[in-house]
Amino acid sequence: MRPVLLITPPMVAIQHGVPGGSDVGRVPAPHGHESGAQEDLSLALALRLFSPQGVRDVKRALGAALRRPAPAPPSVRHFLAHATEIECAVPGVVAFLQGCAPELQEGLLHPEGLPEGPRFASLRELFSTE
């Protein structure tokens, strides 16, 4: 039997596994192949983007795009102003989400535990009143 690599294409919702992934793994056998491995390109893309290097790459791309005359949206300006904080936070958040650093839970739940974007201002106002 020849092994077959099963690939999940990028840009599928990364918070959900591929439905029937294990069923798809059984398809090659009747055709003389074995399921050699599965590769989730969405997850690979997300892990590349949500890494210190990924944050630096996005910052560099946004910086290049902002050299054009159009004004940057507030979320982009905020990202650029806080890219270093975001870069430092990303490894711990990814490790926590992967189940590798449960001890970070308390710090991540704290209001200053993560860098917050401009949309969080409305949430703070909502919870600051009765």
Secondary structure, 3 states (H helix, E strand, C coil): CEEEEEEECCCCCCCCCCCCHHHHHHCCHHHCEEEEEEEEHHHHHHHHHCCHHHHHHHHHHHHHHCCCCCCCCHHHHHHHHHHHHHHHHHHHHHHHHCCCCHHHHHHHHCCCCCCCCCCHHHHHHHHHCC
